[in-house]
Amino acid sequence: MSTRIVIDHRAGGALRHPEKAHRPDNPIQRKPAWIRVKAPTHPVYRETRDLMRENKLVTVCEEAACPNIGECWSQRHATMMIMGDTCTRACSFCNVRTGQPNPLDADEPNRVADAVAQLGLRHVVITSVDRDDLKDGGAAHFAAVIRAIRAAAPDTTIEVLTPDFLRKPGALEVVAAARPDVFNHNLETVPRLYPTIRPGARYFQSLRLLDEVKRADPSIFTKSGLMVGLGEARTEIMQVMDDLRVADVDFLTLGQYLQPTVKHAAVAEFVTPDAFADYAALARAKGFLLVSATPLTRSSYHADADFAALRAAREAKLATAAA
């Protein structure tokens, strides 16, 4: 396979991942039949795309090259990515552009809220790039977006997928105080692989973040996600599940890692649907309120239906406890 280095034309022809350019190529393997998706052709897909353009919004669906974009956008589901399209981290799995971000756009919360209202979303997921350049990591901006959506679309439930706020004291409290319905932060992989897959992050910081959110406001659902197929062992995944349960995390997602370019981390294994079903059964046995584990599962995939199921699971658990 020939080398493919992605050029970001919106950035004046700059390399999208300059920190990866010197790395040796990892040839992209052919995907198995169970994770192939069709190209988006639905007219509602184009309507959703046009609405994002009109409001000058960034979506993680596009920036992270999500395989589910055709399905989700055809149902008017889009995950908004706030605080720009440039990340200060350089994770080896991620397709989001890296570099020096632009200053925050003070009008972005209103534009996001307007798009949510226009789409008529029952549930929205708001994520962001890492902004290590900001004193609070962007926590106040997250809170402003939550407040704007509450004002423009009061019936919409809100899920945030935040950075780890590493070395940003008080940041998570600012976001939690805005009371999103779901606070999501992905551990992404097992601790052993952090130095190569997520070098700018710290496993126990991410775990502590989820634990502290639940302690700050037990009514907020907490959620985390893992990729598999990076070379992790089954026992390591089981240990991460246990760690998340100790932190009282409600919802776990597991999906197959897919390599964006030849300069990103290689896929070590395409995990079979049967193996995902086994992981799902293990996670449910460990006490998660909800589990989504399939090759194409992503953090915000089917998030609206999952939120309804999550809320129903909590109500059933409380009713059982009261009986």
N, C-alpha and C positions, 0 to 999 in steps of 0.2 A: 504494500500500500504506500502511496506517495505521501510525503509530508504535507500536513495541512496546518498552517499557522493562521489563525483568525485575525483579520484586519477589521477594526471598528471604523466604518466610514463616517459615523456620526461624530467621531473624535478626530476628524481631520486626517484619517489614514493611519492613525497610531495603532500599534499592536494592542490587542485587547488584553493580553496577558504577558506583558513584557518580562515579568520575572520568570516565566516558564520557557522563554524562547531558547535558552541555552541547553535545556534538558534534552536527553536522548528521546527519540520517538518511541512511543508505545503503540504499536499497530492496533487499530480498532477492530475488534472481533465481530464477526457476523452474529447478529442477534438470533436467538432461537424463536421459533414460531409463536410461542406464548407471550412474547413481549413486543411483537410488531404491531404498529398502529397505522391507520389510514391517514393520508394527507387530508387536512381540513378543507371542506368544500361547501359546508352548509352556509346559506345566506346570513343566518344569525351570527355566525362566526365573524363575517365581515362587518356586520353592524357593531358588534362588540369591539372589534379592532378599531373601527372608525371612531367610536365614542372615546376610546383611550387616547387616540391621536388628538381629537378635538379638545380634550381636557388637558392635554400635554402631560399625561400620566405614564409612569413606567410600571410595567408588570413583571413579576418574577416568572410568570408563564413564558414570556419571551426571553428575558435575560438569562434564565437558567436552562433554556432549551427544554422545557418540560414536554414529555411525550404525550401528555393528556390534553394539550392546549386545544386541539380540534374538538374534542368531546366537551370540555368545560366551556369554552367560549360559545359553542353552539347552544349552550343552555344559559347563556348570559352570566356565567360564573368566571370571574377574573380575580386574581390575587394581586392587590395593589402593592407596589414596592416604593416606599417613601424615602425621602432624603437623598434622591439622586440615583444614578445608575452605576456609580463607581465606588468600589469597596476598598477599604484600607487594609484588608486582609488578603492573603494569597493562598487559600486552601487548595489543595491539589485535586479536589474532586469538582470544584465549582466553576461554572461557566460565566458568572457575573464578572464584568470588567473590573480590573484592579488599577489603582493609581491614586492621584490626589483629587479628592472630591471637590465639587463646587460648594459655595456657601449654601446654607439652607434657604429654601424658598418659603417665605412667610405666608404666601397665598395657597400653598399646596394643601393644607387641611381642608380649605373650602372647596377646592377643585375635586379632591377625593370624595368629600361628602356629596357634592353635586352629582358625581358619576354614580355613586351608590344609590342615590334617590332616583336617578334616571333609569338605571337598570332594574329598579324595583327589587333589590336583593333582600331576601329574608335573613341571610347570614353573610357576613363579609370577613375576609381574611386580610389583614394588613401586616406586611412584613417590611423589611428594610435591609439595606446594605449595612455592614459594620462601619461605624463612624468613630474610630479611635481618635480622630482629630478634634472631636467635640468634648468639652469638659464633662458633660453628662451623658455622652454617647448617643445623644438624640432622644433621651427619655422625655424631655418636655415636649418635643415635637410629636412623639407618639401620643402623649396625653392630649395635645391640641387636636390631633386627628380624631381621636375617640370622641372628644367633646363636640367637634364639628359634625360628625356622623350622628351623634345622639340628637343634635338640633335639627338636622336636615331629614333624617330618616329614623324617627324614634322607635319604630317597631323592628328595626334591623338589629339582630344580635351581632356582636363584634368579637372577633378572634384576632389576637395579635401574635405574631411570630417574631420574637425579638432577638437581637444580638445577645451576647453574654454579659455585656456591660462590665467587662474586665477592668478592674482598677478605676471604676466609676462609682464611688460610694454614694448611696442615696438614690441612685438611678432607678433601680427596680421598684422602690417605694413610690416614686413619682408615677410610674406606669400603673402600678397596682391601685394607687389611689384614684385613678381615672375609671376604675372598675370595668375593665373589659369582661366579657362573659367567659372567654377562654384565654388563658395565658400559655402560649406555646413557645418552647425553646428546644431546639433539637440537639441531642447529644451527638448525633450523626454516626459515630462509630465507637468501637471499644477502646478502652484506655491505651492499650498497647500500640494502637495505630495512630494515636494523636500526633506524635512527632512528624510523621510523614504525610498524613491525610489532613490534619487540622492543626498545623504547627503554631498558629497564633493564638490558639485557645488552650484552656486547661480543663481537663475532664471534671475535676471536683469543683471548680468554679461554676461550671454549667449545672452540675447536680445541685450545688448549694443554692443557685438562683431559683430553681424550681421549688426547692424545699422552703425557701424564705417567702416566696410568693404565697404559697399555701398557708404558711404561718401568719402572714400579714392579713390575709382575707380568705378564710376557708370556703367562702361561697364561690370563689372564682375557680372554674375548672382549670386544671393544669394538664399539659399535654407535651409529649416529646416524641421524636422520631429517630429512627436508625436506618442506615443503608446497610445492605448485606451484599456480599460478593466482592469484598475488598481484601479477603484473606483472613477474616476473623474465624475463630472456632465457635462451634455451637455452645460450648461451655462458657465462653466469654460473653456471648449474647445473653445467656441465662443469668450471668452475674450482673450485667447491666440492668436486666429486668428487675432483679432483686434490689439493686441500688435505687431504681426509680420507685419501687413500691415503698421502700423505707422513707423516701421523700414524699410519699402519699400522692404520687402522680396518678391522675385519673385515666388518661387515654394514651395508648401507645400505637404508633404507626411504624410499620416496617416495609421497605420497598427495595427493589433491586437497584444497585448503583449502575448507571450507564455512563460510559466515558464520553465526554463532549468532544475532545480533539486528541490528536496524537501526543500532545504535550501534557495531557492530564494523566492522573493515576490510571493504571491499567485495571481492567476487570479481571479479578482472579478466578471468578466462578459465576456462572449464571445459575442462580438458585432455582430449583424446580418449584412449581406450584404446590406439590405435595410437601416439600420442606417448609414452604411458607405456611401451609395449613397446620403443620406440626408446631411451628413457632407461635401461631395464633392460639392453639390449644394450650400450650405452656403458659402464655401470657395471661389468658383468661383464668387458668388455675391459680396463678399467683395473685389474682385479686384486682386486676385493672377493671374499671367500669366498662371500658370499651377498647377493642383492639381492631386495627385494620392492618392486615398483613397479606399482601399480594405482590407479584412482581411489579405492577404499575402503580402501587400505592405511593402517594406523595403527601406531604404534610397537609395540603389544602384540598386534596382530591376528595370530592363528595362531602366537603366540609359542612354544608348546610344540613344534609340528611344525617351526617354523623353527629352534629350538635343536637338534633332532635332525639336521636338514640341515646346520646350521653345523658341528656336531661331525664329521659324516661328511666334509664338505668339507675340514676341517683334516687329518683322518687321510689322506685321499686325496692331499692336497698333500704331506704329510710322506713318504708312501710313494713318491711320484713323485721327490721330492728324494733319497731314499735309494737309489733304483734305479740 
